Each structure stands twice: as C-alpha cells, then as structure tokens.
Amino acid sequence: MTKLNHIAILVDQIEDALPFWRDALGLTLAKVEEVPAEKARVAFLPIGESEIELVQPTDPETGLGRYLAKNGGGLHHICLEVPDIAAAMQRLQSHGVTLINESPRQREDGTLYAFIHPKSTQGVLLELYQLP
C-alpha cells in the first residue's frame, strides 16, 4: 500500500452535502463528474495528497442506491493505492481475505480497482487502486 487515495462519503444529493464539506470545512471542490459505469455522480474535494469523494447514486436500483436507501449517507469506503493490484489481490487472498472483485476492474482513465469485502476488514469496505 503506497498511500490513502480517497475516502468516499455516500450522499443523497451532492449539492446538499457541499455546504459542510466545501463551505464549513473550507475544502475546494475540484470537479463533479458522472461515472456511468457505477451509475453515480462524484464530487472530488482534494485534501493534501488525498481526496474526499462525495458519491451520489444516480440509480436507486444499483448497489450504491440500495445501500443508501437501507443505511442512509455516511462513510462508504476507504481507497488505498497499490503499485501492483494483481499482486496485492493475490497476497490478500493468500491471507484468507474475501474479495468482492475476482479480478480488477478498469476505469475510463485506466485506473485499475477492486473491492475487499467488509467481512474481512471488521466492517469497512476497502478499495484498492492501481493508477495508470
């Protein structure tokens, strides 16, 4: 693991969350983008070398949408960068860690990512990133 890439906060509406994260805390809103593959909108707020991501589901029938309906907003996941995601996943599996993704998925920008099941992390959804 090389660094904390981001912490994702699940929100009902990005615009309703910004008064706290941007205005009260003083974080800069770098951008808001649509993520069609995840059926979500994401607001990126850099903090040091990492980011806070406000994640808004755009479809209530997705995993994100169902999670929000069931649990409400709040911490969704923590993302750690790795230099070699395949090696990291293999190491985790050799330690009995349950992965949600059998193999890495790829974002439009080339980032590879995979999720670790919360039952292996004492309840925290963890994401791994390998940047292009």
N, C-alpha and C positions, 0 to 999 in steps of 0.2 A: 504494500500500500504506500503510495507516494504522497498523497495529500487529500484533504477533505475538499471535494469538488463543490458540492452544494447540499443544502438542507431543503427539502421540499415540504411546503405547507399546503395542504388541501383547503381550498376556499370555495364557497358557493359562487361568489362574484369577485373578481379581481378588483373592480372599482370600489367595492365596499371594504376591502382589506387595505387598500393603499393609504387611507388616512392614518393608520397606525404605522405601517412599515416604512412608508415614504415620508409622511409629514411629521409624525410624532418622533420616530426614531432618527429621521434625517437621512435615510438611505436613498441613494439615487436610483431612479427607475431607468435602467439601461435600455430595455426594449420589452415589448409584449409580442409574442408570436404564436401563431396557430401551429399545432402539432397534429396533423391529420392522422398519422399512424396510431396515436394514442387517444385521439378524439378529445383533445384538450387545448386550452389556451394557457400559456405560461408567461408570467411576468418575471423578469430577471433583475435582481437587485444585488449588485456586487457588494461584497464586504471583505476587505483585504484581498487575499488570493482566492477566495471562495465566493459563493453566491447564496442568497436566499431565493428560492423559486416559489412563487405563488402559483399553484396549479388549480385551474378551474376546469372541471369536466364539461364537455360540450354535448355529451350524450348520456342521459341518465341510465342507459342500459349497459354501459361499459363497466369494467371493474372499478374504475375511479368513481363513476356516477353512483354505483350501488354502495360503494364504501362510504361515500359522502352521505347518502340517504340514511344509511344504517348508523354511522358513527359521528356524523357531523364533521365540521372542519377541524384542522389541527395538524400536528406533525404527521406527515405521510411516510417519508423515508429520508435516509441519510445516504449520500453518494460518496464513495471513495474512489480515487483514481488508482489504477494499476498500470504497470508498464506492459504486461502481457496477460490479457484477460483469460486466454485459454489455460495458461499455466496456473493462474490464480484459481480458476474454477476447478482444475484438476486437484490442486492442493487441498481446497476446501472439501471436495468430495472424498479425498483420501482420509480426511478427518471426520467423516460421517456427517458433514453439513448437507442439509437439504437445499437444493437449488430450485427456483421456480422455472428458470430457463435451462433447458438441457444444453443449448449452445447459445453463444452470444447473438444478440440482435444488432442490426445496424441502423443508425440514424441517417438522415439525408446528408449530413455533413461528414459522414464516415466514422463517427464515434461508435465504438462497439460497447454494448451494455448488456448486463444480466442482473437479475434479482436473486437475492438469497432469502429463503423462506423465514418468516419471523419465528417459527418454532425452533430454529437453530440459533437464534440470536437473543433469546429471552424477550421476545415480543417486538423487536424492532425490524421493520422492513429495511433491508440494506441493498443498495445498488452498487455495482461495480462499473467503472468507466475506463475504457482504453481510448484515449484521444488519438485522432489521426496524425 
